[in-house]
Each structure stands twice: as structure tokens, then as C-alpha cells.
């Protein structure tokens, strides 16, 4: 697993745990630990969004580079075919 995937997985685990605590809250009594879990969930969501945006940006760049390399190979093959046909 890549470092980015590991980081996302770790933050998702934190988010999941925090959301479970929040879902189990008892609205009839004070529960500061539940409120802290809600804050932790929001922080995890914010962090995940940032990580996902950075990952997407990196992936877009890698895809473009890969597509450019593929296009160059195709161009070379076509040029070679044209030369061989003459």
C-alpha cells in the first residue's frame, strides 16, 4: 500500500471510530467525550478532504504523463510504419 493510501486508511479509521462514538451519544446527559469525538470526526473529514485533493492532483499529473508517453510511442510506431511502407 502506498504512503498516501496508508494515511487515508488511518484517517478513515479515526473517522469511523469517532462517528461510532457520536452515533452512540445519549442526548439526555452531558457527554464531553462524545463532543470531543464529534470534533475529532470533523477534523478527520477536513484532513481527508485535503489529502484527497492532493492525491487527485498528483494522480492527474501522473495520468497526463502516462498518456503523453503512450501518445509518443504511438506516434513513433506510426512513423515507423509509414517509413516501412515507402
Secondary structure, DSSP 8 states (H G I E B T S, - for coil): --HHHHHHHHHHHHHHHHHHHHHT--TTS--HHHHHHHHHHHHHHHHHHHHHHHHHHHHHHHHHHHHHHHHHHHHHHHHHHHHHH-
